[in-house]
Amino acid sequence: MQKAEENLVDGDGLLVIDIQRDFCPGGALPIAGGDLVVPVINGWIAAAVRNKVPIYYSRDWHPRGHPSFKKNGGDWPEHCVQDTPGAAFHPALDLAPDPVVISKGSRFDQNQLSVFNHTGFADKLRLDGVKRLWLAGLALDVCVLETALDGVRAGFKVAVVVEACRPVTGEGGRQALDAMRRAGVYLTTDN
């Protein structure tokens, strides 16, 4: 397992992706073992705080009637609806002091799987002096994947803390890791 303290340095940022109740066991769209990543992520958050590395948290923040929902022609059951308990961060997730929260998936004209998609996140990272972005969260084969690929396209070095992620499916997870490797994303399992 990669040690966060040794990796987080000046110029880095840590992005915690969608650690929300609906993606954990008992939620509307549970990912197997989704809650098991929380202690690993909390370790990275603590290291980032100690090393004065900026920490960002993304969340799905869907309005009722979002196009990603099956009843509206999308692929997913209704989940992470704005201001509902399922959209809240997992209760065991540590929030850094003055957390920066990026809401995505609030548009009615498209789904936003990537934290970079129409959020201004790339501009925020540049303002904060981030050159390398570490990713951890849910789901490895959906939002983590799309965010990693968009991060590379936006000109950032991107690293994924694989042990702090879980996929929707095992095969999807394997394909996501392959796609990220091909794009030049650093994976903590590859050292």
C-alpha positions as CSV (number, residue, x, y, z in Angstrom):
1,M,0.0,0.0,0.0
2,Q,1.3,3.4,-1.0
3,K,2.1,5.7,1.9
4,A,0.5,9.1,1.5
5,E,3.0,11.0,3.6
6,E,5.8,10.1,1.3
7,N,3.9,11.0,-1.9
8,L,2.1,14.3,-1.1
9,V,4.4,17.2,-1.8
10,D,4.2,20.9,-2.7
11,G,2.4,21.2,-6.1
12,D,0.1,18.3,-5.4
13,G,-3.6,18.2,-4.7
14,L,-5.9,15.4,-3.4
15,L,-9.3,14.9,-4.9
16,V,-11.8,12.7,-3.0
17,I,-14.4,11.6,-5.5
18,D,-18.1,11.0,-4.5
19,I,-17.8,9.3,-1.1
20,Q,-21.5,9.6,-0.6
21,R,-24.1,7.5,1.2
22,D,-25.9,6.5,-2.0
23,F,-22.7,4.8,-3.3
24,C,-22.1,2.9,-0.1
25,P,-23.8,-0.3,1.2
26,G,-27.5,0.5,2.0
27,G,-27.5,3.4,-0.6
28,A,-29.6,3.8,-3.8
29,L,-26.6,2.8,-6.0
30,P,-24.3,0.9,-3.7
31,I,-20.8,-0.1,-4.9
32,A,-19.5,-3.3,-3.2
33,G,-17.0,-2.3,-0.5
34,G,-17.6,1.4,-1.2
35,D,-17.5,2.1,2.5
36,L,-14.2,0.2,2.9
37,V,-12.2,2.9,1.1
38,V,-13.1,5.5,3.8
39,P,-10.3,4.6,6.3
40,V,-7.7,4.6,3.5
41,I,-8.9,8.0,2.2
42,N,-9.0,9.4,5.7
43,G,-5.3,8.5,6.0
44,W,-4.5,10.4,2.7
45,I,-6.6,13.3,4.0
46,A,-4.6,13.4,7.3
47,A,-1.3,13.3,5.3
48,A,-2.5,16.1,3.0
49,V,-3.5,18.3,6.0
50,R,0.0,17.7,7.6
51,N,1.8,18.4,4.3
52,K,-0.4,21.5,3.6
53,V,-1.6,19.9,0.3
54,P,-5.0,21.2,-0.9
55,I,-7.9,18.8,-0.6
56,Y,-11.0,18.8,-2.8
57,Y,-14.2,16.8,-2.5
58,S,-16.5,16.1,-5.3
59,R,-20.1,15.0,-5.1
60,D,-22.9,14.0,-7.4
61,W,-25.5,16.6,-6.8
62,H,-28.4,15.6,-9.1
63,P,-31.7,17.5,-9.4
64,R,-34.9,15.5,-9.4
65,G,-35.5,14.5,-13.0
66,H,-31.8,14.2,-13.9
67,P,-31.1,12.7,-17.3
68,S,-28.8,10.0,-15.9
69,F,-31.8,8.3,-14.0
70,K,-33.4,5.3,-15.6
71,K,-36.8,6.7,-15.4
72,N,-35.6,9.6,-17.6
73,G,-33.8,7.4,-20.1
74,G,-30.4,7.2,-18.3
75,D,-28.4,4.3,-17.1
76,W,-28.6,4.6,-13.3
77,P,-31.3,4.4,-10.6
78,E,-32.2,7.7,-8.9
79,H,-29.3,8.6,-6.6
80,C,-27.5,11.5,-4.9
81,V,-30.5,13.8,-5.3
82,Q,-29.8,17.3,-4.0
83,D,-30.4,17.9,-0.3
84,T,-31.3,14.2,0.4
85,P,-29.6,12.0,2.9
86,G,-28.2,9.8,0.1
87,A,-26.3,12.8,-1.4
88,A,-24.5,13.4,1.9
89,F,-20.9,12.5,2.3
90,H,-20.3,9.2,4.2
91,P,-20.5,10.0,7.9
92,A,-17.1,8.4,8.6
93,L,-15.3,10.5,5.9
94,D,-13.0,13.2,7.4
95,L,-13.6,16.6,6.0
96,A,-10.6,18.9,6.0
97,P,-10.9,22.4,7.5
98,D,-12.7,24.7,5.1
99,P,-13.4,21.9,2.5
100,V,-13.6,22.8,-1.2
101,V,-16.6,20.9,-2.5
102,I,-17.2,20.6,-6.3
103,S,-20.8,19.6,-7.2
104,K,-21.3,17.8,-10.5
105,G,-24.2,16.2,-12.2
106,S,-26.5,19.1,-11.7
107,R,-27.1,19.9,-15.4
108,F,-30.4,18.9,-17.1
109,D,-28.8,18.6,-20.6
110,Q,-26.1,16.0,-19.8
111,N,-24.5,13.8,-17.2
112,Q,-21.2,15.0,-15.7
113,L,-19.1,12.0,-14.8
114,S,-15.8,13.9,-14.6
115,V,-15.2,16.4,-11.9
116,F,-13.6,18.6,-14.7
117,N,-16.8,18.6,-16.8
118,H,-18.2,22.2,-16.8
119,T,-17.2,22.8,-13.2
120,G,-14.3,25.2,-13.5
121,F,-12.2,22.7,-11.5
122,A,-9.1,22.9,-13.8
123,D,-9.0,26.7,-13.2
124,K,-9.3,26.2,-9.4
125,L,-6.4,23.8,-9.5
126,R,-4.2,26.2,-11.5
127,L,-5.1,29.1,-9.1
128,D,-4.0,26.8,-6.2
129,G,-0.7,25.9,-7.9
130,V,-1.6,22.2,-8.3
131,K,0.4,20.4,-10.9
132,R,-0.2,16.8,-9.9
133,L,-3.6,15.6,-8.7
134,W,-4.1,12.4,-6.6
135,L,-7.5,10.8,-7.0
136,A,-9.4,8.5,-4.6
137,G,-13.0,7.5,-4.5
138,L,-16.0,6.0,-6.3
139,A,-16.4,4.5,-8.7
140,L,-13.1,3.5,-10.2
141,D,-14.7,2.6,-13.6
142,V,-17.0,5.6,-13.9
143,C,-16.2,9.0,-12.2
144,V,-12.6,8.2,-11.2
145,L,-11.8,7.1,-14.7
146,E,-13.5,10.0,-16.4
147,T,-11.9,12.5,-14.0
148,A,-8.4,11.0,-14.5
149,L,-8.6,11.1,-18.3
150,D,-9.9,14.7,-18.2
151,G,-7.2,15.7,-15.8
152,V,-4.5,14.4,-18.2
153,R,-6.2,16.2,-21.1
154,A,-6.3,19.4,-19.0
155,G,-2.5,19.2,-18.6
156,F,-2.2,17.8,-15.1
157,K,-0.1,14.9,-13.9
158,V,-2.7,12.5,-12.5
159,A,-2.2,9.7,-9.9
160,V,-4.8,7.3,-8.7
161,V,-4.7,5.7,-5.2
162,V,-6.1,2.4,-6.4
163,E,-6.5,0.9,-2.9
164,A,-8.8,3.9,-2.1
165,C,-11.2,3.2,-5.0
166,R,-13.8,0.6,-5.8
167,P,-15.4,-0.2,-9.3
168,V,-19.0,-0.9,-10.2
169,T,-17.9,-4.2,-11.7
170,G,-14.6,-6.1,-11.6
171,E,-14.3,-6.1,-15.4
172,G,-15.1,-2.4,-15.5
173,G,-12.4,-1.8,-12.9
174,R,-9.8,-3.8,-15.0
175,Q,-10.7,-1.9,-18.1
176,A,-10.5,1.4,-16.3
177,L,-7.0,0.7,-15.0
178,D,-5.9,-0.3,-18.5
179,A,-7.3,2.9,-20.0
180,M,-5.7,5.1,-17.3
181,R,-2.3,3.4,-17.8
182,R,-2.5,4.0,-21.6
183,A,-3.3,7.7,-20.8
184,G,-0.2,8.1,-18.6
185,V,-2.0,8.1,-15.3
186,Y,0.2,6.9,-12.4
187,L,-1.4,4.0,-10.5
188,T,-0.3,3.2,-6.9
189,T,-0.4,-0.5,-7.8
190,D,2.2,-0.1,-10.6
191,N,5.3,0.6,-8.5
